């Protein structure tokens, strides 16, 4: 059960989602398919099944603009990644990864970007998987990213995009461990609820900030009338 403090902090998310009639953040986006492939393990996440060498999963991702600003302006971009059936039928792993920085400490911040993949992405908030804390990130492709419009983002995904999957300790740099490929944007329907507490396999969101985030997401779903379809797997 959430504490009174967690609920008090999260309630504005419910109010904002109710007023907006959509997610309070990342209201506009689209779904696409993809593949998750881990090429080597990392000593900072030894207990995470989804991050072990050889792990491969089908992905359902949501690519979005964070603040819902006009298409011509930079925004707080994000990629919500679902490893479908990662721990069995209907037991998915969700990862919410936001435009951030590849630099130590700064990779804990949500940062705007001029283009969809002009910079490194990060979960920003920490995880734990049998060792110390770490953040999970996506390293951008080598080619220049598309413009800020959702149409340009969709076209880039249709052509195929490959990110590097990377991990970093709280005060360290990212180290690549695998590849996330995105392709085949869906024509419509993007209200699939993603939640970092859809998790398992030894991978756990850490610290009180993630507990507040869990309640904030629950309140946001209630505000827009979406029921939680997946039980907590921790």
N, CA, C and O of each residue as an XYZ file, in Angstrom:
936
protein
N       0.840     -1.199      0.000
C       0.000      0.000      0.000
C       0.877      1.252      0.000
O       1.877      1.301      0.716
N       0.514      2.272     -0.798
C       1.304      3.498     -0.798
C       1.158      4.248      0.517
O       0.112      4.190      1.163
N       2.213      4.948      0.906
C       2.150      5.764      2.106
C       1.354      7.032      1.812
O       1.081      7.352      0.655
N       0.980      7.757      2.886
C       0.247      9.007      2.708
C       1.067     10.011      1.917
O       0.520     10.749      1.098
N       2.385     10.049      2.154
C       3.258     10.980      1.429
C       3.286     10.633     -0.059
O       3.167     11.517     -0.907
N       3.446      9.334     -0.376
C       3.472      8.911     -1.779
C       2.170      9.262     -2.468
O       2.175      9.735     -3.605
N       1.044      9.032     -1.787
C      -0.258      9.335     -2.392
C      -0.431     10.846     -2.585
O      -0.950     11.285     -3.612
N       0.003     11.640     -1.599
C      -0.143     13.091     -1.697
C       0.673     13.651     -2.859
O       0.215     14.540     -3.576
N       1.888     13.124     -3.040
C       2.729     13.595     -4.138
C       2.143     13.197     -5.483
O       2.256     13.944     -6.455
N       1.516     12.019     -5.547
C       1.035     11.471     -6.820
C      -0.328     12.004     -7.257
O      -0.639     11.974     -8.448
N      -1.147     12.489     -6.325
C      -2.505     12.902     -6.682
C      -2.566     13.970     -7.778
O      -3.491     13.929     -8.590
N      -1.624     14.929     -7.845
C      -1.679     15.878     -8.964
C      -1.582     15.214    -10.334
O      -2.082     15.759    -11.318
N      -0.943     14.038    -10.413
C      -0.884     13.326    -11.688
C      -2.280     12.876    -12.115
O      -2.618     12.905    -13.298
N      -3.090     12.458    -11.132
C      -4.466     12.056    -11.451
C      -5.272     13.250    -11.932
O      -6.006     13.161    -12.916
N      -5.129     14.373    -11.227
C      -5.870     15.572    -11.612
C      -5.458     16.044    -12.997
O      -6.305     16.417    -13.808
N      -4.136     16.029    -13.271
C      -3.657     16.472    -14.576
C      -4.141     15.585    -15.707
O      -4.526     16.081    -16.766
N      -4.126     14.267    -15.490
C      -4.592     13.347    -16.518
C      -6.090     13.492    -16.761
O      -6.554     13.381    -17.896
N      -6.848     13.743    -15.684
C      -8.290     13.940    -15.830
C      -8.590     15.189    -16.649
O      -9.437     15.163    -17.542
N      -7.894     16.283    -16.344
C      -8.118     17.531    -17.056
C      -7.696     17.438    -18.520
O      -8.349     17.990    -19.406
N      -6.589     16.727    -18.758
C      -6.070     16.622    -20.119
C      -6.808     15.569    -20.930
O      -6.834     15.635    -22.159
N      -7.411     14.589    -20.244
C      -8.058     13.485    -20.937
C      -7.072     12.554    -21.597
O      -7.424     11.829    -22.527
N      -5.838     12.566    -21.127
C      -4.762     11.745    -21.685
C      -3.656     11.696    -20.652
O      -3.786     12.274    -19.573
N      -2.557     11.003    -20.974
C      -1.409     11.014    -20.070
C      -1.009     12.441    -19.781
O      -1.005     13.279    -20.683
N      -0.666     12.738    -18.513
C      -0.252     14.095    -18.183
C       1.077     14.419    -18.853
O       1.307     15.557    -19.262
N       1.958     13.415    -18.967
C       3.190     13.559    -19.731
C       3.184     12.531    -20.861
O       2.557     11.478    -20.754
N       3.881     12.848    -21.930
C       3.950     11.971    -23.107
C       2.551     11.629    -23.639
O       2.239     10.455    -23.841
N       1.706     12.648    -23.868
C       0.342     12.374    -24.326
C       0.281     11.905    -25.773
O      -0.667     11.221    -26.157
N       1.284     12.262    -26.590
C       1.244     11.925    -28.005
C       2.381     10.967    -28.340
O       3.545     11.245    -28.048
N       2.039      9.850    -28.949
C       3.063      8.887    -29.326
C       2.475      7.814    -30.218
O       1.307      7.876    -30.600
N       3.296      6.829    -30.544
C       2.830      5.723    -31.372
C       3.573      4.454    -30.975
O       4.700      4.498    -30.482
N       2.915      3.331    -31.200
C       3.496      2.035    -30.905
C       4.299      1.530    -32.092
O       4.035      1.898    -33.237
N       5.277      0.687    -31.808
C       6.043      0.036    -32.864
C       6.580     -1.290    -32.338
O       6.575     -1.541    -31.132
N       7.035     -2.120    -33.241
C       7.603     -3.417    -32.875
C       9.116     -3.314    -32.781
O       9.711     -2.334    -33.229
N       9.735     -4.333    -32.196
C      11.180     -4.315    -32.094
C      11.734     -5.597    -31.499
O      11.001     -6.539    -31.202
N      13.059     -5.604    -31.332
C      13.774     -6.738    -30.743
C      14.819     -6.232    -29.753
O      15.484     -5.222    -29.983
N      14.941     -6.949    -28.668
C      15.888     -6.658    -27.580
C      16.917     -7.791    -27.564
O      16.545     -8.957    -27.430
N      18.197     -7.464    -27.699
C      19.242     -8.491    -27.716
C      20.408     -8.051    -26.847
O      21.020     -7.012    -27.094
N      20.716     -8.853    -25.820
C      21.853     -8.568    -24.940
C      23.048     -9.398    -25.410
O      22.974    -10.623    -25.510
N      24.137     -8.710    -25.693
C      25.325     -9.361    -26.243
C      26.336     -9.752    -25.172
O      27.096    -10.704    -25.353
N      26.350     -9.031    -24.071
C      27.257     -9.375    -22.963
C      26.649     -8.914    -21.656
O      25.940     -7.909    -21.612
N      26.923     -9.644    -20.599
C      26.407     -9.273    -19.299
C      27.207     -8.139    -18.678
O      28.238     -7.724    -19.207
N      26.716     -7.645    -17.549
C      27.394     -6.557    -16.839
C      27.515     -6.900    -15.368
O      26.560     -7.409    -14.783
N      28.676     -6.636    -14.742
C      28.837     -6.931    -13.320
C      27.978     -6.063    -12.416
O      27.822     -6.378    -11.237
N      27.411     -4.968    -12.943
C      26.581     -4.123    -12.079
C      25.118     -4.568    -12.072
O      24.310     -4.016    -11.325
N      24.768     -5.564    -12.898
C      23.390     -6.085    -12.903
C      23.408     -7.598    -13.062
O      22.814     -8.116    -14.007
N      24.074     -8.324    -12.163
C      24.233     -9.769    -12.346
C      22.949    -10.560    -12.164
O      22.843    -11.686    -12.649
N      21.956     -9.978    -11.462
C      20.759    -10.746    -11.153
C      19.591    -10.533    -12.093
O      18.513    -11.080    -11.857
N      19.768     -9.752    -13.156
C      18.651     -9.417    -14.038
C      18.600    -10.362    -15.234
O      19.512    -10.371    -16.061
N      17.546    -11.151    -15.326
C      17.398    -12.088    -16.447
C      17.399    -11.357    -17.786
O      18.004    -11.830    -18.748
N      16.731    -10.214    -17.857
C      16.592     -9.490    -19.126
C      17.896     -8.855    -19.579
O      17.995     -8.393    -20.716
N      18.918     -8.825    -18.693
C      20.190     -8.189    -19.026
C      21.347     -9.182    -19.080
O      22.511     -8.783    -19.121
N      21.026    -10.473    -19.080
C      22.075    -11.481    -19.172
C      22.486    -11.691    -20.624
O      21.673    -11.545    -21.537
N      23.757    -12.037    -20.827
C      24.250    -12.297    -22.175
C      23.384    -13.354    -22.850
O      23.096    -14.398    -22.265
N      22.975    -13.080    -24.073
C      22.137    -14.007    -24.822
C      20.645    -13.775    -24.684
O      19.865    -14.390    -25.411
N      20.217    -12.897    -23.765
C      18.786    -12.620    -23.595
C      18.231    -11.941    -24.852
O      18.792    -10.969    -25.357
N      17.120    -12.480    -25.333
C      16.464    -11.914    -26.510
C      14.962    -11.897    -26.287
O      14.378    -12.867    -25.805
N      14.345    -10.770    -26.648
C      12.915    -10.623    -26.411
C      12.269     -9.831    -27.539
O      12.876     -8.942    -28.134
N      11.026    -10.182    -27.809
C      10.201     -9.358    -28.703
C       9.794     -8.107    -27.952
O       9.490     -8.165    -26.761
N       9.787     -6.978    -28.640
C       9.521     -5.677    -28.018
C       8.268     -5.046    -28.599
O       8.044     -5.076    -29.809
N       7.452     -4.474    -27.718
C       6.396     -3.543    -28.109
C       6.774     -2.212    -27.470
O       6.748     -2.086    -26.246
N       7.122     -1.228    -28.274
C       7.617      0.049    -27.758
C       6.640      1.171    -28.071
O       5.856      1.091    -29.017
N       6.704      2.215    -27.256
C       5.940      3.429    -27.513
C       6.913      4.592    -27.596
O       7.618      4.886    -26.630
N       6.956      5.252    -28.741
C       7.816      6.411    -28.967
C       6.958      7.656    -28.792
O       5.868      7.743    -29.358
N       7.445      8.629    -28.004
C       6.572      9.762    -27.687
C       7.341     11.048    -27.468
O       8.553     11.057    -27.254
N       6.585     12.137    -27.530
C       7.060     13.474    -27.157
C       6.505     13.771    -25.765
O       5.321     13.547    -25.514
N       7.353     14.275    -24.853
C       6.994     14.334    -23.448
C       6.019     15.410    -23.037
O       5.075     15.140    -22.295
N       6.230     16.634    -23.510
C       5.415     17.745    -23.035
C       4.218     18.022    -23.927
O       3.355     18.823    -23.568
N       4.149     17.376    -25.080
C       3.042     17.629    -25.991
C       3.119     19.006    -26.630
O       2.089     19.603    -26.942
N       4.346     19.524    -26.831
C       4.542     20.817    -27.481
C       4.264     20.698    -28.973
O       4.183     19.586    -29.495
N       4.113     21.835    -29.677
C       3.926     21.773    -31.130
C       5.026     20.956    -31.800
O       6.174     20.950    -31.356
N       4.653     20.265    -32.879
C       5.547     19.337    -33.563
C       6.870     19.960    -34.009
O       7.873     19.257    -34.131
N       6.880     21.264    -34.251
C       8.078     21.914    -34.774
C       9.117     22.200    -33.695
O      10.249     22.564    -34.015
N       8.752     22.041    -32.419
C       9.642     22.396    -31.321
C      10.316     21.165    -30.719
O       9.748     20.073    -30.755
N      11.525     21.328    -30.163
C      12.149     20.233    -29.410
C      11.257     19.835    -28.246
O      10.373     20.593    -27.847
N      11.488     18.640    -27.698
C      10.622     18.148    -26.638
C      11.414     17.178    -25.760
O      12.583     16.891    -26.015
N      10.736     16.679    -24.710
C      11.309     15.667    -23.828
C      10.903     14.294    -24.371
O       9.880     13.743    -23.965
N      11.688     13.752    -25.273
C      11.336     12.508    -25.950
C      11.501     11.312    -25.019
O      12.223     11.371    -24.023
N      10.811     10.219    -25.368
C      10.927      9.002    -24.562
C      10.656      7.782    -25.421
O       9.971      7.854    -26.441
N      11.208      6.664    -24.986
C      10.914      5.357    -25.569
C      10.508      4.439    -24.418
O      11.334      4.102    -23.569
N       9.239      4.034    -24.390
C       8.775      3.053    -23.412
C       8.929      1.683    -24.043
O       8.355      1.415    -25.099
N       9.696      0.816    -23.406
C      10.046     -0.488    -23.973
C       9.356     -1.584    -23.175
O       9.494     -1.645    -21.954
N       8.622     -2.437    -23.849
C       8.021     -3.618    -23.210
C       8.667     -4.871    -23.789
O       8.590     -5.114    -24.994
N       9.299     -5.661    -22.935
C       9.801     -6.972    -23.320
C       8.635     -7.942    -23.140
O       8.315     -8.349    -22.023
N       8.016     -8.300    -24.246
C       6.758     -9.049    -24.224
C       6.982    -10.472    -23.698
O       7.847    -11.203    -24.181
N       6.171    -10.842    -22.690
C       6.235    -12.194    -22.094
C       7.636    -12.525    -21.582
O       8.071    -13.674    -21.660
N       8.331    -11.538    -21.070
C       9.711    -11.738    -20.618
C       9.824    -12.816    -19.550
O      10.822    -13.535    -19.499
N       8.795    -12.938    -18.684
C       8.846    -13.881    -17.567
C       7.703    -14.902    -17.630
O       7.324    -15.496    -16.620
N       7.173    -15.087    -18.826
C       6.056    -16.003    -19.003
C       4.893    -15.292    -19.667
O       4.910    -14.067    -19.788
N       3.879    -16.037    -20.103
C       2.737    -15.429    -20.786
C       2.092    -14.309    -19.964
O       1.649    -14.531    -18.837
N       2.046    -13.121    -20.534
C       1.430    -11.974    -19.871
C       2.282    -11.306    -18.815
O       1.861    -10.300    -18.243
N       3.470    -11.829    -18.533
C       4.366    -11.245    -17.517
C       5.471    -10.479    -18.235
O       6.524    -11.030    -18.558
N       5.209     -9.205    -18.476
C       6.114     -8.388    -19.280
C       7.104     -7.615    -18.406
O       6.913     -7.470    -17.198
N       8.160     -7.125    -19.047
C       9.089     -6.184    -18.416
C       8.944     -4.845    -19.114
O       9.171     -4.751    -20.321
N       8.568     -3.801    -18.374
C       8.472     -2.454    -18.925
C       9.663     -1.625    -18.477
O      10.087     -1.706    -17.324
N      10.201     -0.826    -19.391
C      11.295      0.098    -19.105
C      10.939      1.440    -19.719
O      10.676      1.519    -20.919
N      10.926      2.500    -18.911
C      10.595      3.837    -19.389
C      11.885      4.630    -19.484
O      12.517      4.933    -18.472
N      12.274      4.966    -20.715
C      13.598      5.504    -20.988
C      13.440      6.872    -21.654
O      12.800      6.983    -22.700
N      14.019      7.908    -21.054
C      13.782      9.286    -21.460
C      15.038      9.953    -21.999
O      16.158      9.574    -21.657
N      14.831     10.954    -22.849
C      15.946     11.754    -23.331
C      16.688     12.337    -22.132
O      16.085     12.945    -21.248
N      18.007     12.142    -22.116
C      18.795     12.540    -20.953
C      20.193     12.925    -21.413
O      20.350     13.686    -22.367
N      21.212     12.398    -20.734
C      22.604     12.687    -21.053
C      23.436     11.428    -20.866
O      23.067     10.540    -20.097
N      24.551     11.356    -21.565
C      25.461     10.244    -21.381
C      26.502     10.504    -20.314
O      27.345      9.645    -20.054
N      26.462     11.663    -19.693
C      27.471     12.033    -18.702
C      27.083     11.566    -17.304
O      25.896     11.520    -16.980
N      28.072     11.215    -16.463
C      27.777     10.831    -15.081
C      26.970     11.909    -14.374
O      27.161     13.100    -14.619
N      26.079     11.492    -13.507
C      25.179     12.355    -12.725
C      24.091     12.967    -13.604
O      22.912     12.909    -13.257
N      24.477     13.555    -14.743
C      23.472     14.160    -15.612
C      22.529     13.116    -16.203
O      21.430     13.455    -16.644
N      22.949     11.845    -16.217
C      22.052     10.814    -16.756
C      20.898     10.490    -15.812
O      20.111      9.583    -16.084
N      20.790     11.228    -14.701
C      19.622     11.119    -13.827
C      18.571     12.185    -14.143
O      17.535     12.244    -13.480
N      18.826     13.029    -15.151
C      17.928     14.141    -15.461
C      17.142     13.890    -16.741
O      17.659     13.305    -17.692
N      15.874     14.342    -16.758
C      15.068     14.375    -17.967
C      15.443     15.659    -18.709
O      15.288     16.750    -18.160
N      15.932     15.549    -19.936
C      16.415     16.713    -20.663
C      15.755     16.807    -22.038
O      15.511     15.784    -22.678
N      15.464     18.030    -22.495
C      14.910     18.182    -23.840
C      15.990     17.945    -24.887
O      17.182     18.052    -24.599
N      15.563     17.624    -26.100
C      16.499     17.392    -27.194
C      15.966     18.037    -28.463
O      14.752     18.091    -28.656
N      16.850     18.532    -29.341
C      16.397     19.161    -30.581
C      15.853     18.162    -31.591
O      15.032     18.514    -32.438
N      16.311     16.913    -31.501
C      15.869     15.865    -32.413
C      15.578     14.613    -31.621
O      16.016     14.481    -30.478
N      14.836     13.683    -32.222
C      14.376     12.509    -31.481
C      15.524     11.727    -30.872
O      15.476     11.432    -29.677
N      16.559     11.373    -31.633
C      17.681     10.672    -31.000
C      18.993     11.434    -31.190
O      19.976     10.918    -31.721
N      18.959     12.682    -30.732
C      20.155     13.516    -30.779
C      21.062     13.290    -29.575
O      22.178     13.808    -29.552
N      20.616     12.529    -28.573
C      21.403     12.352    -27.365
C      21.064     11.017    -26.708
O      20.162     10.301    -27.143
N      21.811     10.701    -25.647
C      21.607      9.452    -24.917
C      20.294      9.495    -24.138
O      19.864     10.554    -23.681
N      19.668      8.329    -23.996
C      18.445      8.175    -23.204
C      18.777      7.413    -21.922
O      19.754      6.666    -21.867
N      17.949      7.613    -20.887
C      18.200      6.967    -19.598
C      16.894      6.715    -18.863
O      15.923      7.451    -19.040
N      16.872      5.661    -18.026
C      15.742      5.486    -17.115
C      15.727      6.577    -16.050
O      14.714      6.781    -15.380
N      16.840      7.272    -15.893
C      17.012      8.387    -14.938
C      16.919      7.915    -13.487
O      17.818      8.194    -12.694
N      15.865      7.216    -13.132
C      15.744      6.666    -11.788
C      16.410      5.290    -11.736
O      16.440      4.579    -12.741
N      16.945      4.911    -10.567
C      17.814      3.723    -10.499
C      17.069      2.393    -10.380
O      15.912      2.320     -9.966
N      17.793      1.360    -10.765
C      17.372     -0.032    -10.602
C      18.402     -0.758     -9.749
O      19.522     -0.292     -9.540
N      17.969     -1.931     -9.262
C      18.878     -2.831     -8.552
C      18.645     -4.243     -9.102
O      17.509     -4.636     -9.372
N      19.753     -5.010     -9.265
C      19.625     -6.380     -9.771
C      20.737     -7.244     -9.200
O      21.546     -7.799     -9.945
N      20.776     -7.356     -7.885
C      21.724     -8.247     -7.234
C      23.048     -7.634     -6.871
O      23.880     -8.293     -6.248
N      23.270     -6.390     -7.243
C      24.516     -5.718     -6.869
C      24.170     -4.300     -6.427
O      23.224     -4.112     -5.663
N      24.920     -3.298     -6.892
C      24.609     -1.922     -6.545
C      23.545     -1.340     -7.449
O      22.947     -2.044     -8.261
N      23.315     -0.041     -7.298
C      22.337      0.653     -8.122
C      22.917      0.958     -9.503
O      24.131      1.066     -9.676
N      22.022      1.094    -10.478
C      22.439      1.462    -11.830
C      21.263      2.071    -12.569
O      20.111      1.897    -12.172
N      21.559      2.785    -13.645
C      20.521      3.242    -14.573
C      20.732      2.534    -15.897
O      21.851      2.162    -16.250
N      19.649      2.355    -16.617
C      19.684      1.697    -17.919
C      19.463      2.755    -18.985
O      18.609      3.628    -18.831
N      20.231      2.681    -20.066
C      20.122      3.712    -21.087
C      20.096      3.167    -22.495
O      20.295      1.974    -22.726
N      19.844      4.071    -23.443
C      19.904      3.778    -24.868
C      20.876      4.758    -25.514
O      20.722      5.972    -25.379
N      21.868      4.232    -26.210
C      22.827      5.060    -26.929
C      22.289      5.314    -28.328
O      21.855      4.374    -28.993
N      22.304      6.568    -28.796
C      21.670      6.888    -30.080
C      22.429      6.304    -31.259
O      23.629      6.048    -31.162
N      21.724      6.090    -32.393
C      22.395      5.642    -33.618
C      23.443      6.658    -34.062
O      23.405      7.818    -33.654
N      24.367      6.219    -34.890
C      25.440      7.103    -35.352
C      24.914      8.190    -36.290
O      25.428      9.308    -36.303
N      23.882      7.852    -37.077
C      23.368      8.835    -38.026
C      22.588      9.930    -37.312
O      22.106      9.745    -36.194
N      22.477     11.064    -37.973
C      21.747     12.195    -37.395
C      20.277     11.843    -37.246
O      19.683     11.248    -38.146
N      19.693     12.203    -36.127
C      18.303     11.876    -35.857
C      17.335     12.661    -36.715
O      17.704     13.673    -37.310
N      16.082     12.191    -36.782
C      15.059     12.900    -37.551
C      14.644     14.187    -36.857
O      15.016     14.422    -35.708
N      13.884     15.012    -37.542
C      13.368     16.232    -36.960
C      12.422     15.954    -35.807
O      12.114     14.795    -35.530
N      11.949     17.012    -35.120
C      11.180     16.823    -33.896
C       9.733     16.396    -34.087
O       9.078     16.033    -33.110
N       9.216     16.423    -35.292
C       7.802     16.097    -35.472
C       7.552     14.612    -35.300
O       8.432     13.790    -35.555
N       6.338     14.272    -34.862
C       5.986     12.872    -34.699
C       5.989     12.146    -36.044
O       6.303     10.958    -36.107
N       5.640     12.858    -37.123
C       5.688     12.257    -38.442
C       7.099     11.848    -38.826
O       7.301     10.775    -39.395
N       8.083     12.697    -38.519
C       9.477     12.367    -38.817
C       9.963     11.198    -37.961
O      10.729     10.355    -38.428
N       9.518     11.156    -36.721
C       9.878     10.046    -35.836
C       9.309      8.735    -36.371
O       9.990      7.710    -36.388
N       8.054      8.785    -36.804
C       7.408      7.586    -37.344
C       8.131      7.097    -38.606
O       8.335      5.897    -38.784
N       8.518      8.039    -39.481
C       9.224      7.666    -40.703
C      10.571      7.021    -40.389
O      10.975      6.072    -41.063
N      11.267      7.525    -39.376
C      12.553      6.943    -38.991
C      12.384      5.522    -38.486
O      13.188      4.648    -38.808
N      11.339      5.282    -37.694
C      11.085      3.928    -37.196
C      10.713      3.005    -38.349
O      11.139      1.850    -38.374
N       9.928      3.493    -39.300
C       9.549      2.674    -40.444
C      10.776      2.228    -41.233
O      10.786      1.137    -41.804
N      11.815      3.071    -41.266
C      13.055      2.720    -41.970
C      13.945      1.804    -41.141
O      14.867      1.184    -41.672
N      13.668      1.715    -39.813
C      14.461      0.877    -38.917
C      15.480      1.705    -38.143
O      16.264      2.451    -38.731
N      15.461      1.569    -36.821
C      16.371      2.304    -35.946
C      17.005      1.325    -34.965
O      16.317      0.465    -34.415
N      18.312      1.450    -34.743
C      19.014      0.581    -33.794
C      19.698      1.428    -32.725
O      20.549      2.261    -33.040
N      19.328      1.217    -31.461
C      19.955      1.866    -30.316
C      20.882      0.872    -29.613
O      20.661     -0.338    -29.663
N      21.908      1.389    -28.968
C      22.718      0.556    -28.094
C      22.098      0.505    -26.708
O      21.765      1.549    -26.146
N      21.935     -0.685    -26.144
C      21.470     -0.835    -24.762
C      22.688     -0.698    -23.858
O      23.712     -1.336    -24.102
N      22.592      0.124    -22.823
C      23.759      0.393    -21.982
C      23.365      0.513    -20.514
O      22.217      0.825    -20.198
N      24.314      0.267    -19.624
C      24.124      0.394    -18.185
C      25.194      1.318    -17.621
O      26.309      1.389    -18.137
N      24.834      2.031    -16.542
C      25.795      2.917    -15.885
C      25.550      2.924    -14.385
O      24.396      2.956    -13.958
N      26.609      2.895    -13.568
C      26.432      3.104    -12.127
C      25.975      4.539    -11.882
O      26.091      5.378    -12.774
N      25.457      4.837    -10.690
C      24.889      6.169    -10.440
C      25.826      7.325    -10.760
O      25.369      8.384    -11.190
N      27.134      7.143    -10.557
C      28.079      8.235    -10.795
C      29.101      7.876    -11.877
O      30.197      8.435    -11.917
N      28.728      6.934    -12.756
C      29.641      6.493    -13.799
C      29.075      6.673    -15.186
O      27.984      7.215    -15.365
N      29.831      6.212    -16.169
C      29.437      6.333    -17.566
C      28.731      5.075    -18.056
O      28.854      4.001    -17.468
N      27.994      5.236    -19.142
C      27.301      4.108    -19.743
C      28.282      3.173    -20.437
O      29.262      3.609    -21.041
N      27.998      1.886    -20.339
C      28.750      0.864    -21.051
C      27.752      0.004    -21.828
O      26.778     -0.496    -21.264
N      28.003     -0.160    -23.113
C      27.053     -0.873    -23.974
C      27.048     -2.365    -23.685
O      28.097     -2.978    -23.489
N      25.821     -2.953    -23.661
C      25.690     -4.395    -23.428
C      24.860     -5.086    -24.515
O      24.840     -6.315    -24.576
N      24.172     -4.317    -25.379
C      23.322     -4.965    -26.370
C      22.723     -3.986    -27.357
O      23.171     -2.845    -27.475
N      21.690     -4.452    -28.071
C      21.072     -3.659    -29.139
C      19.550     -3.728    -29.044
O      18.977     -4.800    -28.850
N      18.906     -2.577    -29.181
C      17.452     -2.481    -29.299
C      17.130     -2.005    -30.709
O      17.541     -0.917    -31.113
N      16.391     -2.824    -31.458
C      15.978     -2.437    -32.806
C      14.485     -2.133    -32.802
O      13.684     -2.900    -32.269
N      14.126     -1.010    -33.402
C      12.721     -0.613    -33.521
C      12.346     -0.521    -34.995
O      13.142     -0.072    -35.819
N      11.118     -0.952    -35.322
C      10.656     -0.929    -36.700
C       9.126     -1.093    -36.702
O       8.516     -1.244    -35.643
N       8.537     -1.064    -37.846
C       7.116     -1.363    -38.053
C       6.185     -0.570    -37.137
O       5.531     -1.152    -36.272
N       6.118      0.770    -37.319
C       5.172      1.558    -36.501
C       3.734      1.119    -36.736
O       3.342      0.819    -37.863
N       2.950      1.085    -35.658
C       1.547      0.709    -35.768
C       0.746      1.892    -36.312
O       1.089      3.042    -36.036
N      -0.304      1.636    -37.072
C      -1.058      2.735    -37.686
C      -1.815      3.595    -36.683
O      -1.962      4.797    -36.903
N      -2.296      3.016    -35.594
C      -3.082      3.787    -34.630
C      -3.213      2.991    -33.334
O      -2.860      1.813    -33.275
N      -3.726      3.656    -32.292
C      -3.965      2.993    -31.012
C      -2.694      2.894    -30.191
O      -1.928      1.942    -30.344
N      -2.461      3.873    -29.315
C      -1.206      3.903    -28.552
C      -1.433      4.030    -27.059
O      -0.537      4.490    -26.352
N      -2.596      3.642    -26.548
C      -2.886      3.843    -25.129
C      -2.515      2.630    -24.270
O      -3.066      2.454    -23.184
N      -1.601      1.808    -24.738
C      -1.088      0.707    -23.924
C      -0.436      1.283    -22.673
O       0.467      2.111    -22.792
N      -0.869      0.870    -21.457
C      -0.278      1.437    -20.233
C       1.065      0.781    -19.913
O       1.148     -0.433    -19.729
N       2.103      1.598    -19.851
C       3.435      1.132    -19.450
C       3.692      1.568    -18.012
O       3.228      2.624    -17.584
N       4.426      0.755    -17.278
C       4.674      1.035    -15.864
C       5.991      0.382    -15.474
O       6.148     -0.822    -15.671
N       6.960      1.145    -14.917
C       8.241      0.538    -14.526
C       8.104     -0.537    -13.464
O       9.038     -1.306    -13.237
N       6.934     -0.604    -12.801
C       6.719     -1.659    -11.808
C       6.104     -2.917    -12.424
O       5.771     -3.858    -11.704
N       5.951     -2.941    -13.748
C       5.756     -4.201    -14.462
C       7.156     -4.766    -14.652
O       7.804     -4.491    -15.662
N       7.619     -5.540    -13.708
C       9.021     -5.935    -13.677
C       9.161     -7.308    -13.047
O       8.185     -7.860    -12.538
N      10.345     -7.857    -13.074
C      10.581     -9.186    -12.512
C      11.960     -9.684    -12.888
O      12.821     -8.900    -13.289
N      12.177    -11.000    -12.759
C      13.444    -11.589    -13.164
C      14.651    -11.007    -12.476
O      15.733    -10.951    -13.061
N      14.484    -10.566    -11.225
C      15.606    -10.008    -10.478
C      15.870     -8.532    -10.713
O      16.798     -7.973    -10.129
N      15.070     -7.889    -11.558
C      15.244     -6.469    -11.862
C      14.202     -5.668    -11.097
O      13.002     -5.880    -11.272
N      14.655     -4.745    -10.245
C      13.722     -4.031     -9.360
C      14.006     -2.536     -9.341
O      15.145     -2.136     -9.098
N      12.988     -1.687     -9.595
C      13.162     -0.247     -9.402
C      13.554      0.035     -7.948
O      12.990     -0.552     -7.025
N      14.508      0.920     -7.751
C      15.073      1.144     -6.414
C      14.843      2.574     -5.942
O      14.626      3.484     -6.742
N      14.895      2.747     -4.643
C      14.800      4.002     -3.892
C      13.364      4.509     -3.806
O      12.487      4.071     -4.551
N      13.146      5.438     -2.882
C      11.814      5.971     -2.615
C      11.251      6.734     -3.813
O      10.033      6.833     -3.962
N      12.132      7.279     -4.679
C      11.642      7.999     -5.857
C      10.842      7.079     -6.766
O       9.825      7.492     -7.323
N      11.284      5.851     -6.919
C      10.528      4.909     -7.735
C       9.228      4.496     -7.070
O       8.261      4.187     -7.766
N       9.172      4.481     -5.729
C       7.910      4.171     -5.051
C       6.896      5.284     -5.285
O       5.710      5.020     -5.482
N       7.372      6.540     -5.261
C       6.488      7.661     -5.575
C       6.034      7.573     -7.027
O       4.871      7.831     -7.339
N       6.949      7.210     -7.902
C       6.620      7.085     -9.319
C       5.553      6.014     -9.544
O       4.663      6.189    -10.376
N       5.640      4.908     -8.802
C       4.638      3.852     -8.945
C       3.245      4.382     -8.651
O       2.304      4.109     -9.396
N       3.109      5.143     -7.565
C       1.800      5.683     -7.218
C       1.362      6.763     -8.206
O       0.175      6.887     -8.504
N       2.327      7.551     -8.719
C       1.995      8.582     -9.700
C       1.418      7.963    -10.968
O       0.459      8.489    -11.534
N       1.996      6.850    -11.418
C       1.484      6.189    -12.606
C       0.094      5.605    -12.350
O      -0.778      5.655    -13.217
N      -0.101      5.054    -11.154
C      -1.415      4.508    -10.818
C      -2.474      5.609    -10.837
O      -3.570      5.408    -11.359
N      -2.148      6.770    -10.271
C      -3.102      7.876    -10.244
C      -3.359      8.423    -11.643
O      -4.487      8.797    -11.966
N      -2.332      8.472    -12.466
C      -2.510      8.946    -13.836
C      -3.442      8.029    -14.615
O      -4.289      8.502    -15.373
N      -3.288      6.700    -14.431
C      -4.181      5.762    -15.115
C      -5.621      5.947    -14.663
O      -6.544      5.921    -15.476
N      -5.810      6.137    -13.347
C      -7.164      6.347    -12.844
C      -7.758      7.630    -13.408
O      -8.950      7.692    -13.710
N      -6.922      8.649    -13.547
C      -7.400      9.924    -14.065
C      -7.907      9.851    -15.484
O      -8.784     10.622    -15.871
N      -7.367      8.930    -16.267
C      -7.830      8.804    -17.647
C      -8.640      7.535    -17.872
O      -8.911      7.164    -19.014
N      -9.034      6.854    -16.764
C      -9.950      5.733    -16.856
C      -9.352      4.461    -17.376
O     -10.066      3.638    -17.949
N      -8.022      4.262    -17.192
C      -7.354      3.043    -17.644
C      -7.091      2.141    -16.444
O      -6.493      2.570    -15.457
N      -7.534      0.908    -16.531
C      -7.287     -0.049    -15.462
C      -5.929     -0.731    -15.643
O      -5.481     -0.972    -16.764
N      -5.294     -1.034    -14.524
C      -4.036     -1.767    -14.587
C      -4.316     -3.197    -15.035
O      -5.094     -3.915    -14.406
N      -3.674     -3.601    -16.125
C      -3.954     -4.902    -16.707
C      -2.941     -5.962    -16.282
O      -3.159     -7.155    -16.494
N      -1.830     -5.522    -15.681
C      -0.748     -6.451    -15.373
C      -0.425     -6.353    -13.890
O      -0.157     -5.249    -13.416
N      -0.434     -7.432    -13.139
C      -0.129     -7.359    -11.721
C       1.350     -7.089    -11.468
O       2.194     -7.384    -12.314
N       1.656     -6.529    -10.309
C       3.062     -6.347     -9.926
C       3.743     -7.703     -9.920
O       3.181     -8.692     -9.450
N       4.954     -7.739    -10.446
C       5.682     -8.994    -10.581
C       6.925     -9.036     -9.706
O       7.688    -10.000     -9.757
N       7.132     -8.000     -8.903
C       8.329     -7.961     -8.063
C       8.183     -8.964     -6.935
O       9.082     -9.094     -6.105
